[in-house]
Amino acid sequence: MDNRQFSRANSRKSLASIAYESIREMILDGQIQEGDILPETALAKRLKMSRTPIREAIRKLENEGILVSIDGVGTFLTSISLKDIIDMYEVRTALEVIALKTSINNMDRNELIRIQNGIQEVFHLLLGGVDERNCTDQLNQLDTELHNLIVHDSDNDYVKRVMEEINFKIMRNRKAAYETYTMASESAMQHLTLIDRFLVKDYAAASGLLRDHILWSQGILENFILRR
């Protein structure tokens, strides 16, 4: 392969990566819903690129079970069933507890305190009577950052790889579920309790609290899936 071919291959790969991340963001933002057809031409126009990197991105998302293509019909966002939630959370619980064994000693204290302060700010707003739905986005962001610390600061690389796929599928529905059931106050309290144990590196207590918190979160999503 000469330099020009190598450059074109890298450029295509880079554009495919941009397309992949952009489509994922559209899914998380709710711009792409279950049942929507994803036309390659419209996506290419929106992302200002050719259809080739769009196809590569779609193929990767299909391999991850996020999109499905039906001949003669189109490409769709896959639905998430109750069984999917149960299976994913079973794996999530086990992997986050495994990750916590090492990450509890690796987590940056300043980062934990920053997240703690952010959650406390949200909690005080809620105590002051602010509508829980108005705090959902901010709390979800802090929630994501805390759970990312648990996984990313772990010494176990296999946990990180598997959790990346699971977290995306969970996040697809979590925001809508939390807005529907307005559980921001309880979520904030649980996360603050977790951070307290993380700060003193109390793995025994933290792992139990983490299991309880993930089980609680699973219950919210299960109810959301059943009633949507």
FENNOR-V756752 format. One record per residue. N is the residue number from 0. RES is the residue in one letter. SS is DSSP state (~ for helix, > for strand, _ for the rest). PHI is phi as a letter, one per 30 degrees, with the letter a starting at -180 (none if undefined). OMEGA is omega in degrees with one decimal (none if undefined). Layout:
BEGIN
N:RES:SS:PHI:OMEGA + N:RES:SS:PHI:OMEGA
END
This chain:
BEGIN
0:M:_:none:179.9 + 1:D:_:d:-175.2 + 2:N:~:d:-178.8 + 3:R:~:d:177.8 + 4:Q:~:d:179.0 + 5:F:~:d:179.9 + 6:S:~:d:179.2 + 7:R:~:d:179.5 + 8:A:~:d:179.5 + 9:N:~:d:179.0 + 10:S:~:d:178.9 + 11:R:~:d:178.8 + 12:K:~:d:179.8 + 13:S:~:d:178.9 + 14:L:~:d:177.6 + 15:A:~:d:178.2 + 16:S:~:d:177.8 + 17:I:~:d:179.2 + 18:A:~:d:179.8 + 19:Y:~:e:-178.9 + 20:E:~:d:-178.8 + 21:S:~:d:179.1 + 22:I:~:d:176.3 + 23:R:~:e:179.4 + 24:E:~:d:178.8 + 25:M:~:d:178.0 + 26:I:~:d:-179.0 + 27:L:~:d:-179.8 + 28:D:_:d:-179.2 + 29:G:_:i:178.4 + 30:Q:_:d:174.3 + 31:I:_:c:-176.7 + 32:Q:_:c:174.9 + 33:E:_:e:-179.7 + 34:G:_:j:176.9 + 35:D:_:d:173.5 + 36:I:>:d:179.1 + 37:L:_:c:-179.8 + 38:P:_:d:-178.4 + 39:E:~:e:-176.5 + 40:T:~:d:-179.3 + 41:A:~:d:178.2 + 42:L:~:d:179.4 + 43:A:~:d:179.0 + 44:K:~:d:-179.0 + 45:R:~:d:-177.2 + 46:L:~:c:176.2 + 47:K:_:h:176.8 + 48:M:_:b:179.9 + 49:S:_:d:-178.9 + 50:R:~:d:-177.7 + 51:T:~:d:177.7 + 52:P:~:d:176.7 + 53:I:~:d:178.9 + 54:R:~:d:179.9 + 55:E:~:d:179.1 + 56:A:~:d:179.5 + 57:I:~:d:179.3 + 58:R:~:d:178.9 + 59:K:~:d:179.3 + 60:L:~:d:174.3 + 61:E:~:d:178.9 + 62:N:~:d:179.0 + 63:E:_:d:178.3 + 64:G:_:i:-178.4 + 65:I:_:c:177.0 + 66:L:>:c:174.8 + 67:V:>:b:178.6 + 68:S:>:c:178.8 + 69:I:>:c:-178.4 + 70:D:_:e:177.4 + 71:G:_:i:-179.1 + 72:V:_:c:179.8 + 73:G:>:k:179.8 + 74:T:>:c:-175.4 + 75:F:>:b:169.5 + 76:L:>:d:-179.4 + 77:T:_:d:176.5 + 78:S:_:d:177.3 + 79:I:_:c:-176.9 + 80:S:_:c:176.1 + 81:L:~:d:178.5 + 82:K:~:d:177.0 + 83:D:~:e:-179.3 + 84:I:~:d:-179.0 + 85:I:~:d:-179.1 + 86:D:~:d:-178.2 + 87:M:~:d:-178.0 + 88:Y:~:d:174.7 + 89:E:~:d:178.9 + 90:V:~:d:-179.0 + 91:R:~:e:-178.8 + 92:T:~:e:-178.4 + 93:A:~:d:-175.4 + 94:L:~:d:179.7 + 95:E:~:d:177.4 + 96:V:~:d:175.3 + 97:I:~:d:-179.6 + 98:A:~:d:-175.9 + 99:L:~:d:-179.1 + 100:K:~:e:-179.6 + 101:T:~:c:-175.3 + 102:S:~:d:179.8 + 103:I:~:d:176.8 + 104:N:~:c:-176.8 + 105:N:~:c:-174.5 + 106:M:_:d:178.3 + 107:D:_:d:-176.9 + 108:R:~:d:-179.4 + 109:N:~:d:178.5 + 110:E:~:d:176.3 + 111:L:~:d:-179.5 + 112:I:~:d:177.1 + 113:R:~:d:178.9 + 114:I:~:d:178.2 + 115:Q:~:e:-179.8 + 116:N:~:d:178.6 + 117:G:~:d:179.9 + 118:I:~:d:177.1 + 119:Q:~:d:177.4 + 120:E:~:d:177.7 + 121:V:~:d:-178.2 + 122:F:~:d:178.8 + 123:H:~:d:176.0 + 124:L:~:d:179.8 + 125:L:~:d:177.6 + 126:L:~:d:179.5 + 127:G:_:d:175.0 + 128:G:_:j:177.9 + 129:V:_:d:179.2 + 130:D:_:e:-177.3 + 131:E:~:e:-178.4 + 132:R:~:d:178.5 + 133:N:~:d:-179.2 + 134:C:~:c:-173.0 + 135:T:~:d:-177.3 + 136:D:~:d:-178.7 + 137:Q:~:d:-178.9 + 138:L:~:d:177.8 + 139:N:~:d:178.5 + 140:Q:~:d:179.8 + 141:L:~:d:175.7 + 142:D:~:e:-179.8 + 143:T:~:d:-179.2 + 144:E:~:d:-178.9 + 145:L:~:d:-178.9 + 146:H:~:d:174.1 + 147:N:~:d:177.1 + 148:L:~:d:-179.0 + 149:I:~:e:-176.3 + 150:V:~:d:-173.2 + 151:H:~:d:179.6 + 152:D:_:c:175.9 + 153:S:_:d:175.7 + 154:D:_:d:-175.4 + 155:N:_:c:-177.0 + 156:D:~:d:179.9 + 157:Y:~:d:176.4 + 158:V:~:e:-178.2 + 159:K:~:d:-177.4 + 160:R:~:d:-177.7 + 161:V:~:d:-176.8 + 162:M:~:d:179.5 + 163:E:~:d:179.5 + 164:E:~:d:-178.0 + 165:I:~:d:-176.6 + 166:N:~:d:179.7 + 167:F:~:d:-178.2 + 168:K:~:d:177.3 + 169:I:~:d:-176.5 + 170:M:~:d:178.8 + 171:R:~:e:-174.6 + 172:N:~:c:-172.5 + 173:R:~:d:-177.7 + 174:K:~:e:-179.6 + 175:A:~:d:-179.4 + 176:A:~:d:-179.1 + 177:Y:~:d:177.2 + 178:E:~:d:-178.7 + 179:T:~:d:-173.7 + 180:Y:~:c:175.4 + 181:T:_:h:-178.6 + 182:M:_:c:-173.4 + 183:A:~:d:-177.8 + 184:S:~:d:-179.8 + 185:E:~:d:178.9 + 186:S:~:d:179.7 + 187:A:~:d:-179.4 + 188:M:~:d:-179.5 + 189:Q:~:d:-179.8 + 190:H:~:d:177.8 + 191:L:~:d:177.6 + 192:T:~:d:177.1 + 193:L:~:d:-177.7 + 194:I:~:d:176.7 + 195:D:~:e:-179.9 + 196:R:~:d:177.6 + 197:F:~:d:-175.7 + 198:L:~:d:179.4 + 199:V:_:c:176.1 + 200:K:_:h:179.7 + 201:D:_:c:-174.6 + 202:Y:~:d:-176.8 + 203:A:~:e:179.9 + 204:A:~:d:-176.9 + 205:A:~:d:-178.7 + 206:S:~:d:176.8 + 207:G:~:d:177.9 + 208:L:~:d:179.8 + 209:L:~:d:177.6 + 210:R:~:e:-179.1 + 211:D:~:d:-178.8 + 212:H:~:d:-179.3 + 213:I:~:d:177.4 + 214:L:~:d:176.8 + 215:W:~:d:178.9 + 216:S:~:d:177.8 + 217:Q:~:d:-179.6 + 218:G:~:d:178.8 + 219:I:~:d:-179.1 + 220:L:~:d:179.1 + 221:E:~:d:178.6 + 222:N:~:d:-179.9 + 223:F:~:d:-179.9 + 224:I:~:d:-177.7 + 225:L:~:d:-173.1 + 226:R:~:c:-175.5 + 227:R:_:d:none
END
